């Protein structure tokens, strides 16, 4: 064990002392702050109203009603430009030139047929803004509704009163009762947990593969295995690189905790104190942290052992990129199923994937963050993952023992099985 500890210490210090570790560790909290504060700052500073023209082609009162509806908010300044049927082309060309010259942001064309057809065309410099297009569509819908009701002799004020805004406030309920956690916060927590675990497992497992491949290419491994067993070498690499990941995520977790509990001071620092109360932060308890750490550890051990076999069985970087694809696809499949898991955390697909050991390190923490998971499912998933990890590490160590000293042609699956049997 003393020899394995020497490898652990070397792998840990070699990575912690690099500038890239320092940069990535600092960028984690910076990214969290930017992701939380920047949208509020941009929303607060994007206050310029867009100048919009409603081109009236004989629509009656619809054009004026539409301009009034769009101007009620602070996003658009709308005015009506009348035209005749014969002068439509000239009016469109003139307004298009205004948009091209940046004196106008866009224009809508409404006619007498608009009321029945419900079709309004908008031409503008920026049609990619989801928010602006949604506001335009909502304004057009409201104006058409009011105009249709008015022409049929129905009081639009009564309908608008009946259609008053409804504020649906969601709250997650567990066995302990309502948590006060909103749907947005629950989704954000599940998304962040899944994405971070995916990136952590894949990045640090690939680091193990590259370390094994580097020592094999430089023939240093031949010297190392002469003084220790191959299993000790592989174990030292896996634990050493994993310790770097735990240290880094510990720093990130402390930064996230400080950001959540001192968000008022943080937003005030950037001049967005009014937005601090509107940002929904998820509630991260001790159980969530324990589940995330436990699945990260076993998921990392499982995949790093497989990536170590990939590094030991190839000779060049190009071969490693091809050989690692089947292992990476096991993790990528979990991320692809992310929307389906969040849509129904307790469904058959979610339960099945949380029991499969190769997808459980990602899927189960996502389920745990999104909804309450029965204790028996959590225990079964963790037990299957732990047992599979032990078997995979044992098989990987046997293959690794032979592969690190083999050069030449890359082995196929049958040869890997033979190495596992003969070592």
ABEGO torsion letter per residue (X at the ends): XAAAAAAAAAAAAAAAABAAAAAAAAAAAAAAAAAAAAAAAAAAABABBBBBBBBBBGAEAAAAAAAAAAAABAABBBBBBBBBAAAAAAAAAAAAAAAAAGABAEBBBBBAAAAAAGBBBBBBABAABAAAAAAAAAAAAAAAAAAAAAAAGBBAAAAAAAABBBBBBBBBBBAAEBAGBBAAAAAAAAAAAAAAAAAAAAAAAAAAAAAAAAAAAAGAAAAAAAABBAAAAAAAAAAAAAAAAAAAAAAAAAAAAAAAAAAAAAAAAAGAAAAAAABBBBBBBAAAAAAAAAAAAAAAAAAAAAAAAAAAABABAAAAAAAAAAAAAAAAAAAAAAAAAAABAABAAAAAAAABAAAAAAAAAAAAAABBBBAAAAAAAAAAAAAAAAAAAAAAAAAAAAAAABBEBBBBAAAAAAAAAAX
